[in-house]
Amino acid sequence: MNRSALLVVLPLMLPGCFSPTPDPGFEPVDEAASPIIGGMADPGDPAVMLLVSYPADESTLDTCSAALISPTVLVTAAHCVDAATHPGHTFGIYAQPDATVYSTIAKLKPKLLAVKSVHIPVAYDPAPPFRADIGVVVLAQPVDVTPLPINRATLKPELVGTPARIVGYGQTTPGKYNVKKYAATTVVQSIGPEDTVIVGDAMHRSCVGDSGGPALVKIDGVETLLGVDSYTETSGCIEPANYRRMDVFTTFLDTYAPPPPPPNDGGMGGSGGGGAGGGSSTTGTGASTAASGGPEPASSGGCDVHGDPRGDLGTSAAAMLAATALWRRRRAAKRARSARAI
């Protein structure tokens, strides 16, 4: 199942999914709850940001996580920006650690960094196991934040058991909406099939809304982006997630965020390893999704979506939202099991 979250709008049951007051607004996380799961609130990691999108009527808010890899480019999961599941959506980036103070989309919008376009590989497949589930978000203006270096070396078996950190804006309690950044220290569990690496353990793992968030490991003493959160085999945030590997998709990523030139090479940079090139693109903040030449737009899959931001989110509504999210997670898990059976 994809790891982004979706809260679906049910107008008769949910007159609104944002509260008019800041406190309940985006449903802040209970500080006593186990974070990310098993981590801590993270006021740092400025290169990890909140990716949001919303339709023209601002009836829902989709959220995922993303990691800055150049002053103007973030990497995330393809299902977070797929035009097929985000028709006509406007995308934006929130660069601060906590968005819970903004109780409506109208209040959040002025705080968002404008997005110029979003892109996914042509190889992206939204069916389990969500092959090539990686995307990029291109900002309209550069940000003054140090980007994360990406791992370009092919992963080796010795990596398994290596300490890792996971960061994201996902749920800290399954079914409870969250837009506050959390981080946890864990391990590389295994090198997954094809283009993934599995990161997490029994007590520390990602959840809904962490889609696109990074798994970080130290390479030569420098914390480096190993992969971005994509999916798990089962629902309920009960197991480590499959992260899409940076080393597999360097060609695709370098199209939008070319690597810095090596020292003394006369300014001639080069691309790293393999990966899908080309894809589709989607316009960002201030514009709806529109096809353009080159790469193709990405998807929302398991993004965390908040319903109508113009009213209150009562207790019964919250319960319905949680149930809806759980239903989607179970349905995705069932599809994944069917795919494996085939």
HUJORA-V261723 format. One record per pair of residues at least 6 apart in sequence whose ideal C-beta (glycine too) atoms are under 8 Angstrom apart, sorted by the first residue. I is the first residue (numbers start at 0). J is the second residue. Records with the same first field share a line. If there is no record, write none. Layout:
I = J + J
//
This chain:
0 = 127 + 230 + 231 + 232 + 233 + 234 + 301 + 328 + 331 + 332 + 334 + 335
1 = 76 + 78 + 129 + 132 + 210 + 229 + 230 + 300 + 301 + 331
2 = 76 + 169 + 205 + 206 + 207 + 208 + 209 + 210 + 228 + 229 + 230 + 231 + 240 + 300 + 301
3 = 61 + 62 + 63 + 76 + 78 + 79 + 207 + 208 + 209 + 210 + 211 + 299 + 300 + 301 + 302 + 303
4 = 62 + 169 + 170 + 176 + 207 + 208 + 210 + 301 + 302 + 303 + 304 + 324
5 = 61 + 299 + 301 + 302 + 303 + 304 + 323 + 324 + 327
6 = 16 + 59 + 176 + 303 + 304 + 305 + 306 + 320 + 323 + 324
7 = 59 + 304 + 306 + 320 + 323 + 327
8 = 16 + 58 + 59 + 306 + 307
9 = 306 + 319 + 323
10 = 307
12 = 315 + 316 + 319
13 = 306 + 307 + 312 + 316 + 319 + 320
14 = 307 + 310 + 311 + 316
15 = 306 + 307 + 308 + 309 + 310 + 311 + 312 + 316
16 = 59 + 60 + 305 + 306 + 307 + 308 + 310 + 312 + 316 + 320
17 = 24 + 25 + 60 + 102 + 103 + 104 + 305 + 306 + 307 + 308 + 309 + 310 + 312
18 = 24 + 102 + 311 + 312
19 = 102 + 103 + 310 + 311
20 = 102
21 = 99 + 100 + 101 + 102
23 = 102 + 311 + 312
24 = 99 + 100 + 101 + 102 + 103
25 = 98 + 99 + 101 + 102 + 176 + 177 + 178 + 305
26 = 99 + 175 + 176 + 177 + 312 + 317
27 = 99 + 177 + 179
28 = 34 + 99 + 171 + 172 + 175 + 177 + 179 + 181
29 = 171 + 172 + 175
30 = 40
32 = 171 + 172 + 175
33 = 171 + 172
34 = 40 + 171 + 181 + 183
35 = 165 + 166 + 167 + 169 + 171 + 181 + 182 + 183 + 203 + 204 + 205 + 206 + 209
36 = 171 + 172 + 183 + 202 + 203 + 204 + 205 + 206 + 236
37 = 183 + 185 + 202 + 203 + 204
38 = 165 + 181 + 182 + 183 + 184 + 203
39 = 181 + 182 + 183
40 = 96 + 179 + 180 + 181
41 = 47 + 96 + 166 + 180 + 181 + 182
42 = 96 + 180
43 = 96 + 182
44 = 96 + 166 + 180 + 182
45 = 94 + 144 + 145
46 = 66 + 67 + 144 + 145 + 146 + 147
47 = 64 + 65 + 66 + 67 + 166 + 167 + 180 + 212 + 213
48 = 64 + 65 + 66 + 67 + 73 + 92 + 93 + 94 + 112
49 = 62 + 63 + 64 + 65 + 92 + 93 + 94 + 98 + 168 + 178 + 180
50 = 62 + 63 + 64 + 65 + 73 + 75 + 79 + 80 + 90 + 91 + 92 + 136 + 211
51 = 60 + 61 + 62 + 90 + 91 + 92 + 93 + 107 + 111
52 = 60 + 61 + 79 + 80 + 85 + 88 + 89 + 90 + 91 + 299 + 302
53 = 59 + 60 + 61 + 88 + 89 + 104
54 = 86 + 87 + 88 + 89
55 = 87 + 89 + 287
57 = 104 + 105 + 308 + 309
58 = 306 + 307 + 308
59 = 304 + 305 + 306 + 307
60 = 104 + 107 + 304 + 305 + 308
61 = 79 + 85 + 88 + 299 + 302 + 303 + 304
62 = 168 + 178 + 208 + 302 + 303 + 304 + 305
63 = 75 + 76 + 79 + 168 + 208 + 210 + 211 + 212 + 299 + 302 + 303
64 = 75 + 166 + 167 + 168 + 169 + 208 + 209 + 210 + 211 + 212 + 213 + 228
65 = 73 + 74 + 75 + 79 + 92 + 136 + 211 + 212 + 227
66 = 73 + 74 + 75 + 147 + 166 + 211 + 212 + 213 + 224 + 227
67 = 73 + 142 + 144 + 146 + 147
68 = 74 + 146 + 147 + 149 + 224 + 252 + 256
69 = 146 + 255 + 256 + 257
70 = 138 + 141 + 142 + 143 + 144 + 146
71 = 115 + 137 + 138 + 140 + 141 + 142 + 256
72 = 135 + 136 + 137 + 138 + 146 + 255 + 256
73 = 92 + 135 + 136 + 138
74 = 133 + 134 + 135 + 136 + 149 + 211 + 224 + 227 + 245 + 252
75 = 133 + 134 + 135 + 136 + 210 + 211 + 227 + 297
76 = 132 + 133 + 134 + 210 + 211 + 227 + 228 + 229 + 243 + 297 + 300
77 = 119 + 120 + 123 + 125 + 129 + 131 + 132 + 133 + 134 + 297 + 298
78 = 84 + 125 + 129 + 132 + 210 + 229 + 297 + 298 + 299 + 300 + 301 + 302
79 = 134 + 210 + 211 + 297 + 298 + 299 + 300 + 302
80 = 90 + 117 + 118 + 119 + 134 + 136 + 281 + 296 + 297 + 298 + 299
81 = 119 + 123 + 125 + 134 + 296 + 297 + 298 + 299 + 300
82 = 279 + 281 + 288 + 290 + 295 + 296 + 297 + 298
83 = 125 + 296 + 298
84 = 125 + 298 + 299 + 300
85 = 281 + 288 + 296 + 297 + 298 + 299
86 = 288
87 = 287 + 288
88 = 281 + 287 + 288 + 299
89 = 114 + 283 + 284 + 285 + 286 + 287
90 = 114 + 117 + 136 + 281 + 283 + 284
91 = 108 + 111 + 112 + 113 + 114 + 283 + 284
92 = 111 + 112 + 114 + 136 + 138
93 = 107 + 110 + 111 + 112 + 178
94 = 112 + 142 + 144
95 = 110
96 = 179 + 180
97 = 178 + 179 + 180
98 = 107 + 110 + 168 + 178 + 179
99 = 178 + 179
101 = 107 + 110
102 = 308
103 = 308 + 309
104 = 308
105 = 308
111 = 284
112 = 138 + 139 + 140 + 142 + 284
113 = 138 + 139 + 140 + 283 + 284 + 285
114 = 136 + 137 + 138 + 139 + 282 + 283 + 284
115 = 137 + 138 + 139 + 282 + 283
116 = 136 + 137 + 280 + 281 + 282 + 283 + 291
117 = 134 + 135 + 136 + 137 + 280 + 281 + 283 + 296 + 297
118 = 134 + 135 + 137 + 254 + 255 + 278 + 279 + 280 + 281 + 293 + 294 + 295 + 296 + 297
119 = 131 + 133 + 134 + 135 + 278 + 279 + 294 + 295 + 296 + 297 + 298
120 = 131 + 133 + 134 + 248 + 251 + 274 + 275 + 276 + 277 + 278 + 294 + 295
121 = 275 + 276 + 277 + 278 + 279 + 294 + 295
122 = 130 + 131 + 275
123 = 130 + 131 + 132 + 133 + 134 + 275 + 278 + 295 + 297 + 298
124 = 130 + 131
125 = 298 + 300
126 = 334 + 338
127 = 230 + 331 + 334 + 335 + 337 + 338 + 339
128 = 192 + 193 + 195 + 230 + 241 + 335 + 338
129 = 229 + 230 + 300
130 = 193 + 194
131 = 194 + 243 + 248 + 275
132 = 229 + 230 + 243 + 300
133 = 227 + 229 + 243 + 248 + 251 + 252
134 = 211 + 278 + 297
135 = 251 + 252 + 255 + 256
136 = 283
137 = 255 + 283
138 = 283
139 = 283 + 284
146 = 256
147 = 213 + 215 + 222 + 223 + 224
148 = 221 + 223 + 224
149 = 223 + 224 + 245 + 249 + 252 + 271
150 = 216 + 218 + 223 + 224 + 225 + 244 + 245 + 246
151 = 245 + 246 + 249 + 258 + 271 + 272
152 = 218 + 246 + 272
153 = 246 + 272
154 = 190 + 196 + 244 + 246
156 = 190
158 = 187 + 190 + 196 + 216
159 = 187 + 188 + 189 + 190
160 = 186 + 187
161 = 186 + 187 + 216
162 = 184 + 185 + 186 + 216 + 217
163 = 184 + 185 + 186 + 187 + 198 + 214 + 215 + 216 + 225
164 = 182 + 183 + 184 + 185 + 214 + 215 + 216 + 222
165 = 182 + 183 + 185 + 198 + 199 + 203 + 204 + 205 + 209 + 212 + 213 + 214 + 215 + 228
166 = 180 + 181 + 182 + 212 + 213 + 215
167 = 180 + 181 + 205 + 208 + 209 + 210 + 211 + 212 + 213 + 228
168 = 177 + 178 + 179 + 180 + 181 + 208 + 209 + 212 + 303
169 = 177 + 181 + 205 + 206 + 207 + 208 + 209 + 210 + 212 + 228 + 303
170 = 176 + 177 + 206 + 207 + 208 + 209 + 236 + 303
171 = 177 + 181 + 206
173 = 206 + 207 + 235 + 236 + 325
174 = 207 + 321 + 322 + 324 + 325
175 = 321
176 = 208 + 303 + 305 + 320
177 = 208 + 303
178 = 208 + 303
183 = 203 + 204
184 = 203
185 = 198 + 199 + 200 + 203 + 204 + 239
186 = 198 + 199 + 200
187 = 196 + 197 + 198 + 214 + 216 + 225
188 = 197 + 198 + 199 + 200 + 239
189 = 196 + 197
190 = 196 + 197
191 = 197 + 241
193 = 247
194 = 243 + 244 + 247 + 248
195 = 226 + 229 + 241 + 242 + 243 + 244
196 = 214 + 225 + 226 + 241 + 242 + 244
197 = 239 + 240 + 241 + 242
198 = 214 + 225 + 226 + 239 + 240 + 242
199 = 205 + 238 + 239 + 240
200 = 239
204 = 236 + 237 + 238 + 239 + 240
205 = 212 + 228 + 236 + 240
206 = 236
207 = 236 + 301 + 303 + 324 + 328
208 = 301 + 302 + 303
209 = 228 + 240
210 = 227 + 228 + 229 + 300 + 301 + 302
211 = 227 + 228
212 = 227 + 228
213 = 224 + 225 + 226 + 227 + 228
214 = 224 + 225 + 226 + 227 + 228 + 242
215 = 222 + 223 + 224 + 225
216 = 222 + 223 + 225
217 = 223
224 = 245
225 = 242 + 244 + 245
226 = 242 + 243 + 244 + 245
227 = 242 + 243 + 245
228 = 240 + 242
229 = 240 + 241 + 242 + 243
230 = 240 + 241 + 300 + 301 + 331 + 335
231 = 238 + 239 + 240 + 241
232 = 238 + 332 + 335 + 336 + 339
233 = 332
234 = 325 + 328 + 329 + 331 + 332
235 = 325 + 328
245 = 252
246 = 271 + 272
247 = 272 + 273 + 274
248 = 273 + 274 + 275
249 = 270 + 271 + 272 + 273 + 274
250 = 270 + 271 + 272 + 273 + 274 + 275 + 276
251 = 274 + 275 + 276 + 277 + 278 + 294
252 = 274
253 = 270 + 271
254 = 276 + 277 + 294
257 = 268 + 270
258 = 268 + 269 + 270 + 271
259 = 268
260 = 266 + 267 + 268
261 = 268 + 269
277 = 293 + 294 + 295
278 = 293 + 294 + 295
279 = 290 + 291 + 293 + 294 + 295 + 296 + 297
280 = 290 + 291 + 292 + 293 + 294 + 295 + 296
281 = 288 + 289 + 290 + 296 + 297
282 = 288 + 289 + 291
288 = 296
290 = 296
300 = 331
301 = 327 + 328 + 331
306 = 312 + 316 + 320
312 = 320
//
